Amino acid sequence: MKQRSEVINHVQKFINEYIQAPNFISAFDDAIFTVQWPYSSTRIKILGSPLPSKSGGNQIVLTSRLIGYQLYPLLGLSIVHSALSLINHMETKEFIRTWIYRVESVLQDILRNEGLEVDKEKLQISSRKRYDNIETILNNCSDLFMSNPILLSLICTTFFQSSNEFLPKTRVEIYNRAIQSTISCWTNEQSNISQDILFYFFIDLACYLHLQSPSGLIDAFDIKHLCYLSLQKQGLSNNHRVLNNYVDKLLLLLNSNIGIVVERSLLVYSFLHLSFQEYFVAQSLLRKSSIHEIVQCIFIIIFNSRFRESIHLALNWINEKWSNDDYDQFYFLLISSQTDYAIPYGTLLFFDACKMIQRLPSDTIIILALNNLLDHPSHIIPCAYLSSNLFKLNELLIVKWMNLCFQDDKRFFKYCKCLLTTFGDKSDVFNFIPLPSIVCQQLNLFHNMNTSTQFIIDQTLRKRGRTKLDQISHILLKQTTIHPLIISVLICLCNGICFEEYDNELKINFSKNEFYRQSRILPIILTYLQNDEESSISKIEKLIKDFENILEKSSPKDTSLDVVDTFIALICLKNLSNLSIYQKYHHYLALPIALERFKWSWFYLRKSYNNLSYNTKAFESYFTREINAFLDQFVNEPDNQRSAFLFLCTMTWNKLSINSLSYESNINDHSVKWIDLNNMSENSYSSDEIEENICFLFTFIPEFLQELYYRIFILSTKKSKSFPLIILLSECLIYFENNQQDKWNFYLGLSTIELLFKKNFLDNYISVLFLEKRTINYSNNYYQKEFNKTRNNHLSNDWQILVDIERQRILQANNFRNSDEQDQRFFAASISLARLLQVKYRSQNKYSTEDFIITTSECNEINIILMQISNLFLRILAQIMIIHMNKPSIYNDIQKHHIQLEIINQIIFLSPNLSLLELTLIYVRCYEIEQILPIPFQQLTMIIGEKLTKNIQHDEHIIVFNVLRYLLYNNDLSYYLSKFVQQNKWHYGLQTI
């Protein structure tokens, strides 16, 4: 390095002194510009050093090897650097053709001068054969190798001199043939030095230059000393004079330019080409005593980038020369002997070599290498290297690895995570790489593992998969209008939509690039789209029949994707809240899987919104226009249809997590404009309609409890035991109590279901809720006036009238002979009367800031009503609701403590006769007591925990587990939840990702 620095300094000094412009400016002087002063038209022009491309003046051209020059380059504004480009594939062919032609021409001239005749036809055949053989090499070797004229000349010479047909497949074969031919010719002339001696000397020389000389050069003194040590190591002689004599002869031959090591300048030597030096370094690796030693040696030098090509040549040699057993053993040691390294160098080297080697080791070795990448503790390694190398393997090997690997859930989830974070995004047209079809097929085969697995697979395929659905895509892109129900089916099944912006306006379009999976029901949808003769209604009805026929022919135990897709399509067409579907197909195992897929659809739609929310102007423009178009279609519809649709709009809005007031107010404005909530209770759903669609009530139940209530109140209709609807309605009331937000959705929802509450004698409770909601402020005075009018009509000027109504209902209930109906009347009356007494006292003490309680007589009145509920389960639920009423409280602190303790004891008493679902429902209702009475509550937790972890009935236990894990942290409960996970994680995929 020091010597190179000195050379550059001498050159720079020479240029400064002797190569200057006519105005005495040097190439290394600072930049000189033509400038113009501010506020002045005067331009000052200063002459600078002319560019080398312009004629005139002194110019100098310097040549240098690129290697090493970057460390000490010549830098100056007038110094231009140029590099000779490598010759391309066509130029390589022309070089070979010209070389052969000229050599043959010279040979023909020599033969003619000697008076010998040449058979031109045989010469042409021989020439063509040589050219074809050399051209074959072009297809097997790297462009970098073939684009070097020196190496090309050497290859052509080797083939021209060779009498045997030689068709190499790798670079190392070409190097070996050229070097062996050269050494063979040389040793035939100098028989006193064997080929092995010379070969070993070249190995020692190459290793020395690789380690000690970055320039690849060695002077005469050093090479003589190295030669002496090499010959001595080979045991040629122990005599100093004899060894020196061999050294002199060997150096004399090097000076004669034998074609491998050459004299570059006076007494300075190097290999003819760096590739020869790398070849001999590779041979030094291969001459170790054992396979294990070779592997260890590779790990020593693998960190030095200069040995990269030598290692590749060694791997090429092993690929060509070693037996299958030795070959597998080598790669097994290379892949597995890396425990001390943070980076799996051996595995990465193996896959790097796979680009060049002609045969792969056994499947076991390749699978081991893939697992090493996937199991690496750092997420970076598998993301960067696993998929890119896996996709280069043949499909049979990919299938074999995936089948073996995905037996382990952790590996499966980790691999999917890798796929989700690599290969770009679909929106990135240039960098996106879709998953190979064989990988998509294999992922789909694992959809039955568990719910978590299904969701991970769907996310992976949606983001990384791309399926060609050219026929249906073509039709979708051509049609201007498509029935919304069909759009929902396509979105839920295979996506196919994208958000695009045109002129600052957002649009939703179908795109063939967004379809991520096939489905066997798509041909049925295609038939629908191609049918232009029938009306949309008749075509939809026909589709429904087709899907129902498919399900009837399917086994209830079939959970294949085809059956799941059929359920999804049927539910989209018939309405998600249509109870007839669940009643008819409740025993089908594919039905809950299909319902889970709808949750995924909401997840993806919400995610799409979040990704687009940055461009709020385009987003608002699109959705405002579309919502107005939808809402305007309902102007002339009956009130019940308008109210139901508006409520669905607002709930969908919230489901998508869209909270912008400008969007929501758009819906709210339509609500006030079209709906007179004063008459909503008369014109809303009939009670029969709502009872047929109890699923509508699930909108007002916390999401984590919905599946629990679905099992109890929907599926129970198929069993002998049924639960009173008033329990479900009471859960809705709790929801309204806990979500007192100033949103129009609240009033719209209450008004929509008010008739159902009225039928169950909870109408006075609803009136209380209307009172306690604060007024929404509208910018439009008309809307504000209409809202206040609606709210005031649900209020009472004298709450004592409503209290008297409840007391009258209690008297009527005493005359009932049906105990179940009587209990439900007492249940409704107890919670409604308690709530009315609260409002009554608040209106009388509205300026008081202190908590207070109702009178003792009224408290006793409520207790008497509660005691009249013979169904202990219902009584406990009523007690829980009442003790949570505050300001004023129904009970004092001593009474509360006594009732809470009594509730725990009553539940413990009931627990042997309660199912796990029933026990969970009442456990969740009373869970707040755990904060006040943790020790008594502990026994209740143990009871539900034991039921959860014993006599497992699969689906019900999973539902309970999902409910309990949403509760506040409880050590006792956490113990049983963890125990349940350990017992069932392989069946349900409960582990978190």
Beta strands, then each sheet from edge to edge (+ up, - down):
strand 1: 35-36
strand 2: 43-44
strand 3: 218-219
strand 4: 261-265
strand 5: 268-271
strand 6: 495-502
strand 7: 505-515
sheet 1: 1+ 2-
sheet 2: 3+ 5- 4+
sheet 3: 6+ 7-
end
